[in-house]
């Protein structure tokens, strides 16, 4: 740590090196329409601070970003995480990254099947896009035949779960302190991943392979009374395929995986399209239409999502994303809303809401949102950029 601090200090005051000190402060308040089934409060607020340092010296990049979050109600949402802490060495056709980083895989909008490098932080958001930093060594090659990324993932991050005082939690207590692993190395296992990607005219394609601890634990009971549940992290092998095909303003997208290690081998798919109407009503406003369908061999039915993305293309980068989640088999319906607008050059104001429809509670079919029917919420978030 002393060596890292010395490098940062020298680099920041060197004229020949480009450096930036960045960061953001986030104030968030979630307002729930009802009390929780465990009598949780309707109002939950949190504070997040994320300082960031970026240093570039010729063909070497150093990037540091941490994240500190303090929640008013749920101590399980408190977080102190290193999101990025790596050195990147750039060559003519090869790059080497070593340290802690976040890597995103995927092309679809609503369900990222193939994205498996980093652990998901579901205590931050329901969409699964918030991740924890992952220690790794990554070697990348860029050739005429495509891009090849090879990963050695050093150690494992366990999933965070809401506490009993939190909202959007499960109806049972999950004790992450008693997590069990299939691998004898447990969270010290070194996982492996590889991904090839390329593009051909209108087609973008990527094929990936991952072997290691599952980022998606199975929740199992410790007794017949189901009084407490614990996470089980199994050793899996996953093959993934990403496809994007562009036809004018229409983008066809698909993510497909085949995974072994969690019971019988299964496949899962998210596929759909996004169509953008540019300059609707002879204005600068763009309207995007999103339709995606899901399939998972482990489930009897999976929801479909229909959404719109309205981009005002103004000086404040104003956007509104809305959507409907619908499952024909069990009658499950959910409504989501996300909107954001910059305030000057320093700040961002965003609103997020979700309504879980409860008109069909007597339906005996299993539901993805069954434990969230009393957790309809509206979230207001203010971000200040340092």
VMD Tcl script that draws the C-alpha trace (Angstrom):
set ca {
  {0.00 0.00 0.00}
  {2.88 2.39 0.79}
  {4.36 1.70 -2.68}
  {1.02 2.41 -4.35}
  {0.61 5.68 -2.45}
  {4.13 6.73 -3.46}
  {3.42 6.01 -7.14}
  {0.17 7.99 -6.95}
  {1.83 10.93 -5.24}
  {4.75 11.17 -7.66}
  {2.51 10.72 -10.70}
  {0.04 13.43 -9.72}
  {2.78 16.06 -9.59}
  {4.70 15.00 -12.69}
  {4.22 17.26 -15.70}
  {4.91 14.48 -18.18}
  {2.15 12.25 -16.88}
  {-1.58 12.78 -17.48}
  {-3.58 12.34 -14.29}
  {-7.10 13.01 -13.04}
  {-8.62 12.95 -9.56}
  {-12.33 12.23 -9.92}
  {-15.19 10.90 -7.86}
  {-18.83 11.22 -7.00}
  {-21.13 11.70 -4.02}
  {-24.58 10.10 -4.16}
  {-27.55 10.79 -1.89}
  {-30.38 8.30 -2.31}
  {-33.83 7.92 -0.80}
  {-36.18 5.01 -1.47}
  {-39.83 5.53 -0.59}
  {-41.96 2.39 -0.30}
  {-45.73 2.57 -0.61}
  {-46.36 0.01 2.16}
  {-44.67 -1.26 5.28}
  {-42.64 -4.41 4.72}
  {-43.98 -7.82 5.71}
  {-41.40 -7.75 8.54}
  {-42.60 -4.23 9.51}
  {-39.67 -2.53 7.80}
  {-39.83 1.25 7.47}
  {-41.22 2.95 4.39}
  {-38.28 5.36 4.07}
  {-34.74 4.11 3.39}
  {-31.88 6.45 2.57}
  {-28.19 5.96 1.86}
  {-24.99 7.88 1.17}
  {-22.32 6.73 -1.31}
  {-18.85 8.16 -1.86}
  {-16.68 6.93 -4.75}
  {-13.25 8.59 -5.13}
  {-11.32 7.86 -8.33}
  {-7.76 8.37 -9.59}
  {-6.72 7.88 -13.22}
  {-3.06 8.12 -14.27}
  {-1.69 7.60 -17.79}
  {2.02 7.44 -18.48}
  {2.70 6.54 -22.09}
  {1.75 2.89 -22.51}
  {0.91 2.34 -18.83}
  {-2.39 3.21 -17.11}
  {-3.14 3.15 -13.39}
  {-6.79 3.30 -12.31}
  {-8.16 3.37 -8.77}
  {-11.81 3.64 -7.77}
  {-13.36 2.69 -4.45}
  {-16.95 2.72 -3.22}
  {-18.22 3.44 0.27}
  {-21.95 3.15 0.99}
  {-23.78 3.77 4.28}
  {-27.46 2.82 4.61}
  {-29.84 4.32 7.16}
  {-31.71 1.08 7.93}
  {-29.95 -2.02 6.64}
  {-26.38 -2.69 7.79}
  {-26.13 -5.41 5.13}
  {-26.23 -2.65 2.49}
  {-23.19 -0.95 3.99}
  {-20.28 -1.39 1.61}
  {-16.57 -0.70 1.42}
  {-15.35 -2.04 -1.90}
  {-12.42 -1.51 -4.25}
  {-14.07 -1.36 -7.67}
  {-10.90 -0.69 -9.67}
  {-7.24 -0.92 -8.63}
  {-5.16 -2.04 -11.59}
  {-2.21 -1.36 -13.84}
  {-2.77 -1.70 -17.59}
  {0.21 -2.19 -19.90}
  {-0.59 -1.42 -23.55}
  {1.41 -2.93 -26.42}
  {0.98 -2.85 -30.18}
  {-1.45 -5.78 -30.28}
  {-1.45 -6.97 -26.65}
  {-2.63 -5.56 -23.31}
  {-2.00 -6.88 -19.80}
  {-4.15 -5.82 -16.87}
  {-3.40 -6.90 -13.31}
  {-5.21 -5.86 -10.16}
  {-8.87 -5.41 -9.27}
  {-11.33 -4.50 -12.01}
  {-14.83 -4.80 -13.43}
  {-15.50 -6.48 -16.77}
  {-18.87 -6.43 -18.53}
  {-20.01 -9.05 -21.04}
  {-23.34 -8.93 -22.86}
  {-25.50 -7.14 -25.42}
  {-29.11 -7.37 -24.24}
  {-30.82 -4.68 -22.18}
  {-32.77 -6.50 -19.47}
  {-31.04 -9.75 -18.54}
  {-27.29 -10.23 -18.89}
  {-26.98 -14.00 -19.18}
  {-23.30 -14.18 -20.10}
  {-22.00 -11.52 -17.67}
  {-20.16 -13.64 -15.10}
  {-16.74 -12.19 -14.31}
  {-17.82 -9.95 -11.40}
  {-20.11 -10.67 -8.50}
  {-23.46 -8.85 -8.60}
  {-24.39 -6.41 -5.85}
  {-28.17 -6.82 -5.68}
  {-28.36 -4.59 -2.59}
  {-27.60 -1.67 -4.91}
  {-30.15 -2.24 -7.68}
  {-32.60 -4.84 -9.02}
  {-31.27 -4.79 -12.59}
  {-28.12 -6.76 -11.66}
  {-25.81 -4.23 -13.32}
  {-24.04 -3.10 -10.13}
  {-20.93 -5.21 -9.53}
  {-18.17 -5.78 -6.98}
  {-14.51 -5.52 -7.96}
  {-12.77 -8.77 -8.97}
  {-9.01 -9.47 -8.53}
  {-7.66 -10.67 -11.86}
  {-4.92 -10.93 -14.41}
  {-6.20 -10.25 -17.93}
  {-4.27 -10.64 -21.16}
  {-5.87 -9.26 -24.34}
  {-4.87 -9.78 -27.98}
  {-6.16 -7.72 -30.89}
  {-5.59 -9.36 -34.27}
  {-7.21 -9.47 -37.69}
  {-9.12 -12.59 -36.63}
  {-10.68 -10.79 -33.67}
  {-10.11 -9.88 -30.04}
  {-9.15 -12.52 -27.48}
  {-9.35 -11.92 -23.70}
  {-7.91 -14.46 -21.26}
  {-8.62 -14.13 -17.52}
  {-7.15 -15.61 -14.36}
  {-9.60 -14.64 -11.59}
  {-7.75 -14.62 -8.28}
  {-10.12 -15.27 -5.42}
  {-13.88 -14.96 -5.12}
  {-16.38 -12.34 -3.93}
  {-19.54 -13.59 -2.23}
  {-22.94 -12.13 -3.05}
  {-24.41 -9.50 -0.73}
  {-27.95 -9.99 0.60}
  {-30.36 -7.58 2.26}
  {-30.74 -7.85 6.05}
  {-33.99 -8.27 7.92}
  {-34.31 -4.48 8.25}
  {-33.86 -4.01 4.50}
  {-36.42 -3.82 1.74}
  {-36.55 -5.97 -1.40}
  {-35.42 -8.83 0.81}
  {-36.45 -12.48 0.88}
  {-38.98 -13.91 3.39}
  {-36.26 -15.99 5.07}
  {-32.98 -15.11 6.72}
  {-29.92 -15.79 4.55}
  {-26.77 -16.22 6.61}
  {-23.84 -15.46 4.31}
  {-21.40 -16.13 7.16}
  {-22.19 -19.85 6.78}
  {-21.73 -20.03 3.01}
  {-20.66 -23.42 1.67}
  {-18.59 -24.23 -1.42}
  {-18.32 -27.24 -3.66}
  {-14.67 -26.42 -4.29}
  {-12.22 -27.36 -1.53}
  {-10.40 -24.06 -2.20}
  {-13.59 -22.17 -1.33}
  {-13.22 -18.41 -1.92}
  {-9.48 -18.76 -2.61}
  {-10.03 -20.67 -5.84}
  {-8.50 -19.29 -9.04}
  {-11.17 -19.24 -11.76}
  {-10.56 -19.14 -15.50}
  {-12.34 -17.38 -18.35}
  {-11.74 -16.70 -22.03}
  {-13.70 -14.62 -24.55}
  {-13.31 -14.13 -28.31}
  {-15.14 -11.36 -30.16}
  {-15.22 -9.97 -33.69}
  {-17.50 -8.17 -36.14}
  {-18.49 -8.94 -39.71}
  {-20.30 -6.11 -41.52}
  {-23.57 -5.76 -39.53}
  {-22.89 -8.74 -37.22}
  {-21.09 -8.57 -33.87}
  {-20.35 -11.92 -32.24}
  {-18.66 -13.10 -29.04}
  {-18.05 -16.60 -27.66}
  {-16.99 -17.11 -24.05}
  {-16.10 -19.85 -21.60}
  {-15.97 -19.67 -17.80}
  {-14.89 -22.27 -15.25}
  {-15.02 -21.60 -11.51}
  {-17.23 -20.72 -8.56}
  {-20.73 -19.73 -9.63}
  {-21.51 -16.05 -9.10}
  {-25.15 -17.10 -8.77}
  {-25.46 -19.16 -5.56}
  {-28.22 -21.61 -4.83}
  {-30.03 -20.81 -1.57}
  {-30.49 -23.96 0.51}
  {-32.09 -24.60 3.95}
  {-30.06 -25.82 6.92}
  {-33.03 -27.65 8.51}
  {-36.44 -29.06 7.60}
  {-38.20 -26.05 9.12}
  {-36.57 -23.68 6.62}
  {-35.79 -21.38 9.55}
  {-32.58 -20.17 7.93}
  {-31.03 -20.41 4.49}
  {-27.40 -20.35 3.40}
  {-25.73 -19.76 0.01}
  {-24.20 -22.71 -1.83}
  {-21.49 -21.81 -4.36}
  {-21.04 -24.66 -6.81}
  {-18.25 -25.13 -9.34}
  {-19.62 -24.53 -12.83}
  {-18.61 -24.50 -16.47}
  {-20.43 -22.05 -18.70}
  {-20.31 -21.45 -22.46}
  {-21.80 -18.18 -23.70}
  {-22.76 -16.68 -27.06}
  {-23.50 -12.99 -27.77}
  {-25.01 -11.80 -31.05}
  {-25.92 -8.36 -32.38}
  {-27.15 -7.82 -35.93}
  {-27.83 -4.30 -37.21}
  {-30.38 -3.53 -39.92}
  {-30.64 0.22 -40.22}
  {-32.27 1.50 -37.01}
  {-33.08 -2.05 -35.88}
  {-30.70 -3.98 -33.60}
  {-31.38 -7.70 -33.11}
  {-29.72 -9.02 -29.95}
  {-29.31 -12.36 -28.18}
  {-27.41 -13.86 -25.26}
  {-27.32 -17.65 -24.85}
  {-25.62 -19.75 -22.19}
  {-25.19 -23.45 -21.47}
  {-24.07 -24.24 -17.91}
  {-23.15 -27.40 -16.01}
  {-22.44 -27.86 -12.32}
  {-25.75 -26.73 -10.78}
  {-27.66 -29.96 -11.08}
  {-28.36 -31.04 -14.64}
  {-26.86 -29.00 -17.49}
  {-29.26 -26.26 -18.53}
  {-29.53 -23.56 -21.15}
  {-30.90 -20.03 -20.87}
  {-31.65 -17.35 -23.45}
  {-32.49 -13.68 -23.65}
  {-33.32 -12.43 -27.15}
  {-35.09 -9.49 -28.70}
  {-34.65 -6.24 -30.53}
  {-34.26 -2.50 -30.09}
  {-35.67 -0.18 -32.72}
  {-34.88 3.53 -32.62}
  {-37.05 6.22 -34.20}
  {-34.75 9.17 -34.77}
  {-36.21 12.68 -34.56}
  {-39.85 11.83 -33.85}
  {-42.39 14.52 -34.81}
  {-39.61 16.40 -36.67}
  {-37.84 17.11 -33.37}
  {-34.45 16.24 -31.87}
  {-36.09 13.58 -29.67}
  {-35.29 9.89 -30.28}
  {-37.65 7.10 -29.22}
  {-36.35 3.57 -28.81}
  {-38.55 0.47 -28.59}
  {-37.23 -2.57 -26.71}
  {-38.74 -6.06 -26.72}
  {-36.93 -8.99 -25.11}
  {-38.03 -12.51 -24.27}
  {-36.46 -14.96 -21.83}
  {-36.15 -18.72 -21.51}
  {-34.55 -20.80 -18.76}
  {-34.66 -24.61 -18.70}
  {-34.92 -24.48 -14.89}
  {-38.17 -22.48 -14.93}
  {-41.63 -23.38 -16.18}
  {-42.01 -19.88 -17.60}
  {-40.00 -16.69 -17.94}
  {-41.15 -13.09 -18.39}
  {-41.04 -10.89 -21.45}
  {-40.14 -7.22 -21.32}
  {-41.52 -4.39 -23.47}
  {-39.94 -1.00 -22.95}
  {-39.30 2.42 -24.41}
  {-36.26 4.70 -24.17}
  {-36.93 8.40 -24.73}
  {-33.82 10.52 -25.35}
  {-34.46 14.25 -25.48}
  {-30.96 14.95 -26.87}
  {-30.83 18.22 -24.98}
  {-27.94 19.91 -23.18}
  {-28.87 18.06 -19.99}
  {-28.83 14.54 -21.48}
  {-32.42 13.94 -20.33}
  {-33.62 10.35 -20.70}
  {-36.69 8.35 -19.70}
  {-36.78 4.53 -19.72}
  {-40.05 2.76 -19.02}
  {-41.13 -0.84 -19.33}
  {-43.56 -3.63 -18.57}
  {-42.47 -7.06 -17.31}
  {-45.09 -9.67 -18.16}
  {-45.33 -13.41 -17.63}
  {-48.19 -14.98 -19.55}
  {-48.20 -18.29 -17.66}
  {-48.57 -16.99 -14.09}
  {-50.13 -13.59 -14.81}
  {-47.22 -11.76 -13.23}
  {-46.84 -8.09 -14.21}
  {-44.34 -5.44 -13.18}
  {-43.90 -1.82 -14.22}
  {-40.57 0.02 -14.15}
  {-39.49 3.61 -14.70}
  {-36.02 5.15 -14.87}
  {-35.31 8.77 -15.73}
  {-32.30 11.04 -15.41}
  {-31.30 14.64 -16.12}
  {-28.05 16.52 -15.62}
  {-28.02 19.68 -13.52}
  {-25.29 21.88 -14.94}
  {-21.87 20.25 -15.25}
  {-21.69 19.04 -11.66}
  {-24.77 17.02 -10.87}
  {-27.25 14.40 -11.99}
  {-30.79 13.86 -10.77}
  {-32.41 10.48 -11.38}
  {-35.70 8.81 -10.48}
  {-36.37 5.08 -10.46}
  {-39.59 3.28 -9.64}
  {-40.99 -0.24 -9.70}
  {-44.53 -1.48 -9.21}
  {-45.15 -5.20 -8.63}
  {-48.71 -6.01 -9.69}
  {-50.73 -7.98 -7.09}
  {-54.04 -8.53 -8.85}
  {-53.38 -12.25 -9.29}
  {-52.03 -13.24 -5.87}
  {-54.25 -16.34 -5.74}
  {-52.56 -17.80 -8.81}
  {-50.75 -20.94 -7.63}
  {-48.06 -20.69 -10.29}
  {-44.60 -19.75 -8.88}
  {-43.67 -16.09 -9.41}
  {-40.38 -14.26 -9.64}
  {-41.83 -11.22 -7.83}
  {-43.81 -13.13 -5.20}
  {-41.66 -11.91 -2.29}
  {-41.71 -8.30 -3.55}
  {-45.45 -7.66 -3.80}
  {-45.36 -5.24 -0.83}
  {-42.16 -3.54 -1.97}
  {-43.37 -1.12 -4.64}
  {-41.00 1.83 -4.42}
  {-39.87 5.14 -5.84}
  {-36.19 6.07 -5.60}
  {-34.78 9.57 -5.86}
  {-31.03 9.89 -6.37}
  {-28.82 12.99 -6.47}
  {-25.24 12.62 -7.77}
  {-22.54 15.26 -7.36}
  {-19.42 14.79 -9.48}
  {-16.18 15.90 -7.87}
}
mol new
graphics top color blue
foreach p $ca { graphics top sphere $p radius 0.5 }
foreach p [lrange $ca 0 end-1] q [lrange $ca 1 end] { graphics top cylinder $p $q radius 0.2 }
display resetview
